Amino acid sequence: MTITDILERNAILYGKDTALVEINPDIQEVHRVTWKEYELIEPAPVSYYRREITWSVFNEKANRFANLLLSRGVKKGDKVAILLMNCLEWLPIYFGILKTGALAVPLNFRYASDEIKYCVDLAEVDILVFGPEFIGRVEEIAPEISKKRLLFYVGENCPSFAEHYDRLVANCSSASPDLPLDLTDDAAIYFSSGTTGFPKAILHNHESLLHACKVEREHHGQTRDDVFLCIPPLYHTGAKMHWFGSFLVGGKAVLLKGVKPKCILEAISQEQCTIVWLLVPWAQDILDALDRGELKLEDYKLDQWRLMHIGAQPVPPSLIARWKKYFPNHQYDTNYGLSESIGPGCVHLGVGNIDKVGAIGKAGFGWEVKIVDDKGNTVPQGTVGELAVKGPGVMTCYYNDPKATDEVLRDGWLYTGDMAQEDADGFIFLVDRKKDVIISGGENLYPVQIEDFLRSNDNIKDVAVIGLPDQRLGEIAAAIVELKPDHPCTEAEIMEFCNQLPRYKRPHKIIFAQVPRNPTGKIEKPRLREMYGGASLVAKQNHS
């Protein structure tokens, strides 16, 4: 059985049941009442924009897109990229790609035009599917990328350089293409990056995807009665692979566009959500709003909410202690993972181990873990070493990059680059990362990219970017700036200069100081973190 077989099964067994709901609080709809030949538009009530599809429609939409792709000559092993915000079309498109034997290639919606082009070139993408939020970015590179690729547009007002997805699929068969797939077949390419910020294309097969379904189901015990609230972007392995547990059992999922505390609690209440995965900033915002009295729990129906789990960045134990005061009956879990290990769950805390908050936990279902020294030897319990994981969810390779693959894959083990130690009870704690990646609000920031940009400022002689602790975001980017002699410059001027960067890449703090370098010319970032407070991030976690 492959993951596409699960969708076919759900359509047969639960065809009339709701599979996916999309809610967008930023769009409000006025309820319309029709009377005879007139349409009376009443001023109230007003509701959030909401769409839903059943399992049967989900499968039919996936089949239509699969048949469209096949009609355009797509074959096994081809690649189709997805550049969409979370919406009802996202997952049917993803599964439609898989049904053809092609590879789904989700793209980060934060990518700038040059990053989009880099990734579609690196993954050798044949077709790009994009939405209205990306018209401008795709238009910039369309003359180059459209020479080799088809461009499909999802939404209203299709631009002239693309074909309209909705019109195309409407004329395609809703019957399953019924092409044979094997667990060893390539299935998807996800993107990750090292400390340099240059994305690597991570290749996974169908076995990886199927194992992610099983891991999530084993860890959190989903049933068909559970309703999963999905807030993070679907291009991210964390969001999709957590949803996979509900997908495996035919449970409903709600795609919420928006992270405001009120919107989250309203969605949980109205849709009767039972499982919610949060990032630390969102949980922090909910607690702060409750503390201030802006939200009152009695205004919402939350008794059915049974599990809150967090990932993608360090989880302060104090946050969970506060959470349990408001939600004493909640189960809690945290999951560690990498895109190279098909996202969350290769290590997880477990809902019964809340007394171990701060640890990432133990080996997940079907996974093995070890902590090793520089020679690959397992270190004694309590000794710091590099965390390595092994299991059916380990990537096949970095696509077209055998050198990078050989650096992290050895005898089936994935060397994570995270430094960890095991306590006397067998729980693993992360203590640092080999990489300098900054995790801010669940997003990876790559210091070299920000440093290269800042060095283009004529007033700056040298710069180093490090992560500093932040209660809400986990870490923030801080830039240590060394100015050129006789080139005065203020923090405000540098912050204004950084407005050219995407918002999430902008430093939150500017520190004017000399940038220390070692004799070989490398920036001494451990020293900077110690000087400015980054060393207090004892439990840096790259978990999902």
C-alpha positions, 0 to 999 in steps of 0.5 A: 500500500502507498499513500495514494491508496489511503486516499482511494480507501478513504473516498470509498469508506468515508466518501460523504464525510468532510475531509478538509475545511479551509477557514480564512478569518481575513475574508468575511462573508455576508449571509445572503437570503433569497426571497422570490426573484429578489436577493436581500443582502442582510447586514448580519450575520457575518461569518468567516470565509469557509470552504470544505470538501468531502473525501470523495471530492478530495479524491476526485480532484486529485484524479482530475489533476493527475489526468491533466498531468498525464494528458500533458505528457507527465510520466513517472519520475517527472517533477511538479512544484507547488507554490501555494498558500494553504488552501483546499486545492493544495492537498488534492494537487499534491496527491494528484501529482503522486498518483501519476508517479511524478514527484511533488516538489513543495516550495516555501511561500517565502521564497523570492523570485531568484530562490524560486528559480534556483529551486525549480532548477535544482530539482529539475522541475517540469511543471510549476503550480502557483497561486495569486500571491505569487504572480509578481514573483513568478512573472519576474522569472517566467521568461526564463523558467517557462522555456522548459516548463509548464506554468499552471495558475490556481485562482481567479484572473489568470495571468497571460504567462500561465494556464488556468488550473480550474478550467483545465481540470474541469475537463479532465476525468475524475476516474483514478489513473490507477497507475502502479506505484511501489514503496521504493518509487521516488515520491517528493522533494522537499527543500532544506538548507545548511548554514550557507543558506543554499537550499538542498533538494531532499528526495523521499520515496513512498515508503517515507511518506507512508511511514510518516502516517504510521508514526503520527498515528502511533504517537498521538492515537488519532481516530476518525472522531478527531479533528486536526487544526492545521495552521502551519504552511503545507509546504513544511514537512511538519504540518503535512506529516502531522496531518498524515495521522488524521489522513490515515484514519479518515479524520477531518482537518481544518486549514486555518489561515491566521495565527491570532489567538482569537482566530485559533480559539474560534476555529477550535470551538466552531469546528470542534478541533481535538488536536492542535499543533502550535508553534511557541509564539502562537502558544505564547500569544494565546496565554498572553491574551488570556492573562490580559483578559482579552480572551475568556475560555468560557466564551468558547467550546473547548472541552473536546480539545485533547492534545496540544503539541509543539515543535519546530523550535525550543520549547521553554518548560515555563511555557508548558507550566503556564499552559497547564494552568489554563488547560490542565486536562490537555495532553502535551507532546513535542516532536523532533525531526528534520526534513531529511527524516520526513519531518516530525517524529524520529524522536518524540517526548510522548504524551505521558512524559510531561515531567521531562519537558525540555527533552526531545524524548526517545526514539519514535515509532520505527526509529533508532537513535544514537549519540556518537563522537566524531569517529561515529562511535556511540558515546557513554550516557551523559556525554555530549555527541552528535545525534544520528537517526535511522528508520524508514523515513530517512531521505533517499539522498540530496538530489543530484548532490552525492557529496552532501549526501555522503556527509550526512548518510552513513550505513543508513544512519542520518547524522543530524548535525545536532549535539545531544546527550542522554540522561539516566532515564534514556531521554535525549536533550539537545545542547547545541547545533553544529550548524549556525542556523537560527530558528525564529518562530519556527522559520530557519534563518541563515546568517550568511545570507543576512551577513552578505546583504548587510555587507553591501552597505557602504558604511559596514566593514564587517558583520556577524549574525547570531541567534539570541534567546527570545521568549516568544520566537525562541531565537531572534537574529542579532547583527554585530556590526563593525563600521568603517572608520569615519562612517557613522551610522545609526541603528535606525539607518541600518534597520531601514536598510534592512527593509529591503530584506523579507520581513522574516530575515530582518535582524531584530537587534543591531549591536555595534562592535568589532567582529572577532575572527580566528587566525584562519579568518572565520568569525568566532560565533561561539564567542559572540554568543557567549558575549551577547547571551546566545550561549544561554540557549542550552536546549537549542532544538531543531525539532518539529 
